Amino acid sequence: MAITIDVVSDFVCPWCWIGKRHLDTFASEADIDRRWHPYLLHPDMPEGGVDRADFVRAKFGSDERARELGANVTAVAKAAGLDIDYSRVVRIPDTRDAHRLVRWAGGQGRADTVAEGLFRAYFSEGRDIGDAAVLADIGAAAGMDRAILEGLLAGDADRDIVDAQADRARSMGVSGVPTHIFANKVAVVGAQPIEALRQAAELAAATGD
């Protein structure tokens, strides 16, 4: 019987991509049902996003400190087989539409593929995943109907649901992502190694309803 793993994540979080790769590895040895839930690292991000260089400079105090932290993340990602190239990332987007796309993809069994496409587009290719055309590209590459996606992205469908779910995650105490919740019983916070995921699955299985 598959173990349900609820993934609370955001697509501008590099640790979330690293955590996904670890969970992908775990999924190769265990039967899991992965469900994606939105989290907004930057809930006040304007719709068009902001310049990344300006944002990280303001957040970390200097370009040097930002580069230092970025190099650390890049190294960890590389060890996990991922290519993060911050030199290509120009803007930090509002990710609400990206979360809407994953929600729609989930209804077609394509959420994992779309999530991977979002992470790769942003961190490896430097694409703006707040842009509707980019999101339609990612969805279409995963086998979704591009014309339908373009119509949905042009409107407000499910935007209120994404906001409500993101607010609910914070109200439940989720303050760091990724957060992986096993069988609604055991939470693993951060991009933990596969052994931590195995232990969480064992603990969830051993915990009675």
Secondary structure by P-SEA (a helix, b strand, c coil): cbbbbbbbcccccaaaaaaaaaaaaaaaccccbbbbbbbbcccccccccccaaaaaaaacccaaaaaaaaaaaaaaaaaacbbbbcccccccccaaaaaaaaaaaaaaccaaaaaaaaaaaccccccccccaaaaaaaaaaacccaaaaaaaaacccaaaaaaaaaaaaaaaccccccbbbccccccccccccaaaaaaaaaaaaaccc
